[in-house]
Amino acid sequence: IVVYNRAKNGRSTRTFISEKRWELIIEELNSDDFVFIQFGHNDQSKHKVDRFTSPDEFKKNLSMFIENVRSKKANPILMTPITRRYFNTDGTIKDTHPIYADLVREVALKTDVDFIDMEKVTKVYFEQLGDINSALRFMHIPPNLHPNYPNGVKDDTHLNQLGAREVAQLVLTELKILKHPLSKKLRIPDPKHLKLRYYK
């Protein structure tokens, strides 16, 4: 499997279209390809008028993405955005995508597309980890530790490398539950390499 990551930070469905990023994906798409579609973080940002997408337009854009992929005889996979890490005092995570995550669910139901509810999956996962351990998966860097962040950073939206790997594994788990064709492409471990070696 060859993976092409066409994601771009800060883009909403609206700007992904206006910058012709979506057009390029469709032009290069081959039959039987798989396209993961996940938006919402930037679409909901009303205070960032350069990227905000109204709820109606958001639904329209997602539906168009699915239709375009299917028109090329390829396979769309729709996902809700992952949760932001905003904890309540009782240890639960706040609803960080009001309206927009539900709109994704609505489009998934209406279009009968392969669907993974990553907001719910990651909410459960980070709540189980708790406030302290979940912070280790996000961009939390103290001052004077990283040259790119001399003043430090506390970002509860963007994952670090550990968090990104674990969330990718959560996606894989959901694909297995769905018995999705992609999950059948996994390599089967060679038992010879799984033997434990003991040293005195």
Protein Blocks (a to p, Z undefined) as FASTA:
>chain_A
ZZddfbdehiafklmmmnommmmmmmmpcghiacdddehjlmmmmklmkloccfklmmmm
mmmmmmmmmmnopacddddddddddddfkopacdfbghjlmmmmmmmmmnopacddfklm
mmmmmmmnommlmmmmmccddehkbfklmnopadfkbccfklmmmmmmmmmmmmmmnopa
klmmpccddfklmpccddZZ
